[in-house]
Amino acid sequence: MEVQTVFKLILSFVILDFVIESILSFLNASKRSAKIPSELEGIYNEDEYKKSQAYEKVKHNFSRFSSIFSFCIILLMLFFDGFAFIDTQVSVYEFNPIITSLLFFLVLGIGSEIIGLPFSVYHTFVIEEKFGFNKTSMKTFVYDKIKSWILVLILGGGILAIVIWLFNVLNENFWIYVWMVLTVFMIAMTMLYSNVIVPLFNKQTPLEEGELRTEIEKFAITAGFKLKNIFVIDGSKRSSKANAYFSGLGPQKRIVLYDTLIENHTTGELVAVLAHEIGHYKKKHTLVGIFSSIIQTGVMLYIFSLLVNSETLSAALGANKASFHIGLLAFGLLYSPISTLLGILMNSISRMNEYAADRFAASFNYGEQLIEALKNLSKNNLSNLTPHKAYVFFHYSHPPLLQRIRALKKFMN
């Protein structure tokens, strides 16, 4: 392909992605209704529902502004050879290829943080604050950012350095060894995330003895699930929103409950939520998800290995010569349609898994409690009760509340 053809292809993908997202966002916003669906009546009173609609509107407007801003930045970088300019500046010092590539992505990362920081501050301290969700202090916000940057530098920089080294040493077959490295990393993160990463940001304490722990352990025995680690995380440190999740593999697996979840739900509802999470494990959703990610990564790396040395690919972004970092960046832009399609597929599978985990909980007679828990979660988080089907298809990893309730009731009947 000619350089201009590749450039036009990259540009068309960027524009197409923006247009599709804009249409989906518009469709989703158009589904906002002043009337609560009959099956969901009782979740909100009139004032609460108006508040949830206002929250969705504010989030929509903020999202559109930030996406338009990001779109304009990318267009400017493409039309005025911004990526090539950064490449030229970091190449002046004639470091080895690993250092040069790391510097290139460091500059991009710093630029992205500078541009994104005002949006992050506004979202946290204006939007979330306005609707009563924000509990984050400025001190915590700053510390979180610093710790996140350090993690990215250590983990992201370390993995990237290994990838570049393998590329320079092995060239054609480098993708196989990179795949192996990333596979080990993904599995390690799955096993150790709650033990190593989470404690850097949140305090996790074992769930104290009492009715809730007794009921959870009783259910775990009934379901044939070996459970030793039940933790409570101080989510209220940052937000009033609630959640629960399952993490880890083998002896490292653990259930984590947000303290805000415990505060706002009955024991029966909490056990139902835990039954749902245990359902994911019993149905092997976690293992299948890891395996799918590994396969996707392998396919992506193979395609990348065919293109990374292309002079045309680098020239399309204005670079004078091919390099790993420019090739990776250009590939990322060209790969976006495939990434979108894979995202749609994975979201579809995830929604199916959520239904399966709901049915697992209902099979132990926790269906009604799970429905009440889901309703309360939606209420406390001011969730959108009427998302557009197209938006759900593209973006939702969980089915909307109404569909989950209908599926649960159908199963229980």
C-alpha distance (Angstrom), angle and dihedral (degrees) to the residues before:
residue distance angle dihedral
M1 . . .
E2 3.77 . .
V3 3.79 120.2 .
Q4 3.81 93.8 -112.9
T5 3.79 91.2 50.0
V6 3.82 91.5 53.8
F7 3.81 90.8 45.9
K8 3.81 91.1 51.3
L9 3.80 89.6 47.8
I10 3.82 91.8 52.5
L11 3.80 91.0 45.5
S12 3.80 92.8 48.7
F13 3.82 91.3 51.4
V14 3.81 91.5 50.8
I15 3.82 91.8 48.5
L16 3.80 93.6 43.3
D17 3.80 91.4 51.6
F18 3.81 91.0 50.5
V19 3.81 93.1 47.3
I20 3.81 93.4 48.9
E21 3.80 91.9 48.1
S22 3.81 90.6 48.1
I23 3.81 91.8 51.7
L24 3.81 92.3 46.9
S25 3.80 91.1 48.2
F26 3.82 91.0 50.0
L27 3.81 92.3 48.5
N28 3.79 91.5 49.0
A29 3.79 92.2 49.3
S30 3.82 90.7 48.7
K31 3.81 89.9 58.5
R32 3.78 92.8 64.6
S33 3.78 106.4 120.0
A34 3.77 131.6 -162.3
K35 3.79 88.3 -145.7
I36 3.80 126.0 67.9
P37 3.84 114.3 -127.3
S38 3.82 108.7 -102.0
E39 3.83 92.9 -119.1
L40 3.80 89.9 56.4
E41 3.77 98.8 45.5
G42 3.78 112.9 131.1
I43 3.79 95.9 38.2
Y44 3.79 93.1 93.9
N45 3.77 130.4 21.8
E46 3.81 115.0 -138.4
D47 3.81 95.7 -88.8
E48 3.81 93.5 45.3
Y49 3.79 91.4 50.2
K50 3.80 91.3 50.3
K51 3.80 87.8 50.7
S52 3.82 91.6 51.5
Q53 3.82 90.4 50.0
A54 3.79 90.9 49.2
Y55 3.81 89.8 49.2
E56 3.81 91.4 52.5
K57 3.80 91.2 48.1
V58 3.80 93.4 50.7
K59 3.82 91.8 46.6
H60 3.81 90.4 48.6
N61 3.80 93.6 51.2
F62 3.79 92.1 46.0
S63 3.81 91.9 48.1
R64 3.80 92.3 50.2
F65 3.78 92.8 49.7
S66 3.81 93.5 47.9
S67 3.83 92.9 45.8
I68 3.82 92.2 49.1
F69 3.79 89.5 48.9
S70 3.83 92.0 49.8
F71 3.80 90.8 46.2
C72 3.80 91.2 53.6
I73 3.81 91.6 49.1
I74 3.81 91.8 52.6
L75 3.81 91.5 48.0
L76 3.80 90.8 50.9
M77 3.80 90.9 49.3
L78 3.81 90.9 50.3
F79 3.80 99.1 43.6
F80 3.81 95.6 42.5
D81 3.84 97.5 39.5
G82 3.80 92.7 -114.3
F83 3.80 93.6 159.3
A84 3.80 91.0 49.9
F85 3.82 90.0 49.9
I86 3.82 91.3 55.3
D87 3.82 89.1 46.1
T88 3.81 90.6 53.0
Q89 3.80 93.0 49.0
V90 3.81 95.9 50.3
S91 3.83 91.6 43.0
V92 3.80 92.9 56.4
Y93 3.79 91.3 78.9
E94 3.84 91.9 57.4
F95 3.78 95.4 -138.5
N96 3.78 119.6 165.3
P97 3.84 114.3 -77.2
I98 3.82 93.7 -99.7
I99 3.81 94.5 54.8
T100 3.82 91.9 42.9
S101 3.81 92.9 52.8
L102 3.79 92.4 44.7
L103 3.81 90.3 51.0
F104 3.81 90.6 49.2
F105 3.80 92.9 54.4
L106 3.80 91.2 40.7
V107 3.81 90.4 57.5
L108 3.82 90.7 46.9
G109 3.80 90.3 47.8
I110 3.81 93.3 49.9
G111 3.79 90.7 47.7
S112 3.79 91.3 49.2
E113 3.81 91.5 49.9
I114 3.80 92.7 48.9
I115 3.81 90.8 51.2
G116 3.81 94.7 41.9
L117 3.80 99.2 42.9
P118 3.83 97.1 79.8
F119 3.81 89.7 50.1
S120 3.80 91.1 49.9
V121 3.81 92.1 48.9
Y122 3.81 92.1 47.6
H123 3.80 92.9 48.7
T124 3.80 93.3 49.4
F125 3.79 103.2 37.1
V126 3.81 100.9 30.7
I127 3.82 111.2 27.5
E128 3.81 99.9 30.1
E129 3.80 90.2 38.7
K130 3.80 92.7 51.1
F131 3.81 92.4 55.1
G132 3.79 95.5 43.8
F133 3.82 99.5 -107.2
N134 3.79 103.8 107.2
K135 3.80 117.5 95.6
T136 3.80 95.0 154.9
S137 3.79 116.8 120.3
M138 3.79 119.1 -146.3
K139 3.81 88.0 -112.8
T140 3.81 92.0 55.5
F141 3.81 90.8 45.3
V142 3.81 92.1 53.4
Y143 3.80 93.3 44.8
D144 3.81 90.5 49.0
K145 3.78 90.8 52.8
I146 3.80 93.6 48.1
K147 3.82 92.7 48.1
S148 3.81 90.8 46.8
W149 3.80 91.2 52.1
I150 3.80 91.6 49.2
L151 3.81 91.1 49.7
V152 3.80 91.7 49.7
L153 3.80 91.0 48.9
I154 3.80 93.8 48.6
L155 3.81 102.3 36.7
G156 3.80 100.5 25.4
G157 3.79 94.1 39.0
G158 3.80 92.3 44.9
I159 3.81 94.7 50.2
L160 3.81 91.5 44.0
A161 3.82 91.2 50.7
I162 3.82 90.7 52.7
V163 3.82 91.0 48.2
I164 3.82 92.6 50.6
W165 3.82 91.4 46.0
L166 3.82 91.3 52.1
F167 3.80 89.7 47.5
N168 3.81 92.2 53.2
V169 3.80 94.8 43.9
L170 3.81 101.5 40.6
N171 3.81 103.7 21.7
E172 3.85 106.4 175.8
N173 3.80 98.5 32.9
F174 3.79 96.4 33.7
W175 3.82 92.5 108.2
I176 3.83 92.4 66.8
Y177 3.80 92.9 56.9
V178 3.80 92.4 41.3
W179 3.80 87.4 52.9
M180 3.80 89.7 53.5
V181 3.80 92.2 49.3
L182 3.81 93.4 48.1
T183 3.81 91.1 46.4
V184 3.80 91.2 55.2
F185 3.80 89.9 46.0
M186 3.83 93.8 50.6
I187 3.79 92.8 48.8
A188 3.81 91.6 46.3
M189 3.82 91.3 50.4
T190 3.80 90.9 48.9
M191 3.79 91.0 53.0
L192 3.79 99.4 39.4
Y193 3.81 105.1 30.0
S194 3.81 95.9 100.6
N195 3.80 92.7 40.5
V196 3.80 99.2 45.4
I197 3.81 112.8 17.1
V198 3.81 103.9 33.8
P199 3.86 94.9 53.7
L200 3.81 88.4 61.0
F201 3.80 88.6 66.8
N202 3.79 108.2 19.4
K203 3.78 140.4 32.0
Q204 3.79 115.5 -119.6
T205 3.79 118.9 -164.7
P206 3.82 128.3 -178.9
L207 3.80 112.7 -100.0
E208 3.79 105.7 -99.4
E209 3.79 122.8 -118.0
G210 3.78 114.0 -87.7
E211 3.78 144.4 91.2
L212 3.82 96.0 -45.4
R213 3.81 95.7 50.2
T214 3.82 91.2 44.0
E215 3.81 92.2 52.0
I216 3.81 92.7 45.6
E217 3.81 92.4 50.1
K218 3.80 90.4 45.7
F219 3.80 90.6 53.8
A220 3.82 92.4 45.6
I221 3.82 89.7 55.9
T222 3.81 91.4 47.8
A223 3.81 91.1 49.5
G224 3.81 92.8 46.8
F225 3.78 92.9 -117.2
K226 3.81 119.8 143.8
L227 3.78 104.4 -137.2
K228 3.78 125.3 174.9
N229 3.78 103.3 143.1
I230 3.82 116.7 68.9
F231 3.79 112.7 158.4
V232 3.79 137.6 -179.0
I233 3.81 116.7 -144.6
D234 3.79 123.3 -155.2
G235 3.80 95.7 -121.4
S236 3.81 89.5 152.6
K237 3.80 86.2 73.4
R238 3.81 87.9 79.0
S239 3.79 110.2 13.2
S240 3.78 143.8 8.7
K241 3.81 89.6 -133.2
A242 3.80 115.9 110.3
N243 3.79 135.0 -137.5
A244 3.80 145.4 153.5
Y245 3.79 130.8 -156.0
F246 3.77 145.1 179.3
S247 3.79 120.3 -133.7
G248 3.78 142.4 170.1
L249 3.77 135.5 36.8
G250 3.78 132.9 -103.9
P251 3.81 113.9 -17.7
Q252 3.81 89.8 -5.4
K253 3.81 94.7 62.9
R254 3.77 116.5 118.2
I255 3.79 142.7 170.9
V256 3.81 115.5 -129.5
L257 3.80 123.0 -163.3
Y258 3.78 123.5 -169.5
D259 3.79 112.9 -126.7
T260 3.81 87.7 -129.9
L261 3.81 88.8 58.6
I262 3.80 92.1 53.8
E263 3.81 91.4 48.2
N264 3.81 94.7 54.8
H265 3.81 104.7 38.2
T266 3.78 138.5 65.0
T267 3.80 122.0 -116.3
G268 3.82 90.5 -105.6
E269 3.81 91.8 52.5
L270 3.80 91.8 48.0
V271 3.80 92.5 50.4
A272 3.83 88.3 48.9
V273 3.81 90.4 53.3
L274 3.81 89.8 48.6
A275 3.81 90.2 47.7
H276 3.81 87.6 55.6
E277 3.82 91.6 50.8
I278 3.81 91.9 46.9
G279 3.81 86.8 49.7
H280 3.81 89.2 63.1
Y281 3.81 89.6 55.4
K282 3.80 95.5 44.1
K283 3.81 91.1 48.7
K284 3.84 89.9 51.2
H285 3.82 92.0 -120.8
T286 3.81 92.0 141.1
L287 3.82 93.9 52.5
V288 3.80 93.1 44.3
G289 3.81 89.7 49.2
I290 3.80 91.8 52.4
F291 3.81 91.9 46.8
S292 3.83 91.2 49.0
S293 3.81 91.2 50.3
I294 3.79 90.6 50.5
I295 3.82 92.0 51.4
Q296 3.81 92.1 46.9
T297 3.79 90.9 49.8
G298 3.81 91.4 51.0
V299 3.81 92.9 50.8
M300 3.81 91.8 47.0
L301 3.81 92.7 49.3
Y302 3.80 92.4 49.0
I303 3.82 92.0 52.4
F304 3.80 89.2 45.1
S305 3.83 90.9 52.6
L306 3.82 89.4 58.1
L307 3.81 93.3 54.5
V308 3.79 109.0 29.5
N309 3.83 95.4 88.9
S310 3.79 93.8 48.0
E311 3.80 113.0 127.2
T312 3.80 88.2 -161.9
L313 3.79 92.3 55.9
S314 3.80 92.7 52.8
A315 3.81 92.9 41.8
A316 3.82 89.3 54.6
L317 3.81 87.1 67.2
G318 3.79 91.2 46.7
A319 3.82 98.7 -100.7
N320 3.82 119.1 145.7
K321 3.81 94.2 -141.5
A322 3.76 139.2 16.5
S323 3.80 118.1 -90.7
F324 3.77 136.3 168.9
H325 3.80 95.8 -113.7
I326 3.82 96.3 47.1
G327 3.81 89.8 44.6
L328 3.81 90.6 50.8
L329 3.79 92.1 49.0
A330 3.82 94.0 47.6
F331 3.79 90.4 46.2
G332 3.81 90.5 51.7
L333 3.81 90.2 55.6
L334 3.81 93.0 46.3
Y335 3.79 92.7 44.9
S336 3.82 93.5 54.9
P337 3.85 96.2 96.3
I338 3.81 90.8 52.6
S339 3.81 89.4 45.6
T340 3.81 89.7 51.9
L341 3.80 92.5 50.7
L342 3.79 91.5 47.6
G343 3.80 89.2 48.5
I344 3.80 90.6 53.9
L345 3.81 90.3 49.6
M346 3.81 93.7 47.7
N347 3.81 92.1 47.1
S348 3.79 89.6 51.0
I349 3.81 90.9 51.7
S350 3.81 90.4 45.3
R351 3.81 91.4 53.7
M352 3.81 89.8 50.5
N353 3.80 88.8 50.8
E354 3.80 90.9 51.5
Y355 3.80 90.5 54.5
A356 3.82 89.6 48.5
A357 3.83 91.9 50.3
D358 3.82 89.6 48.4
R359 3.80 89.8 52.8
F360 3.80 90.0 49.1
A361 3.81 90.5 56.4
A362 3.81 91.5 44.7
S363 3.82 91.0 51.4
F364 3.82 87.0 66.4
N365 3.82 90.8 50.9
Y366 3.80 94.6 -100.3
G367 3.81 94.4 116.9
E368 3.80 97.3 106.8
Q369 3.81 92.5 44.1
L370 3.81 89.8 49.3
I371 3.81 91.1 51.7
E372 3.80 90.4 51.5
A373 3.80 90.6 46.9
L374 3.81 91.5 50.8
K375 3.80 91.1 48.7
N376 3.80 92.3 50.0
L377 3.81 91.7 46.6
S378 3.80 90.2 52.1
K379 3.79 91.2 47.7
N380 3.80 95.7 47.6
N381 3.82 92.4 45.4
L382 3.84 93.9 43.4
S383 3.81 88.5 -126.1
N384 3.79 122.2 -171.0
L385 3.82 106.8 -101.5
T386 3.82 95.8 -169.5
P387 3.82 110.9 42.2
H388 3.82 118.0 167.8
K389 3.81 115.6 -99.6
A390 3.80 92.6 -125.9
Y391 3.80 91.9 52.2
V392 3.80 90.3 48.5
F393 3.82 90.3 49.4
F394 3.81 92.5 53.8
H395 3.80 102.7 35.4
Y396 3.81 116.6 14.5
S397 3.79 117.3 99.3
H398 3.83 88.3 179.7
P399 3.81 125.2 49.1
P400 3.83 115.8 -109.6
L401 3.79 115.6 -93.6
L402 3.81 96.0 -105.7
Q403 3.82 93.1 53.3
R404 3.81 91.8 47.9
I405 3.80 92.2 50.8
R406 3.81 92.0 47.8
A407 3.81 91.6 49.1
L408 3.80 92.4 47.9
K409 3.80 93.5 48.8
K410 3.80 90.8 47.9
F411 3.81 90.2 51.7
M412 3.80 93.4 47.1
N413 3.81 91.8 50.1
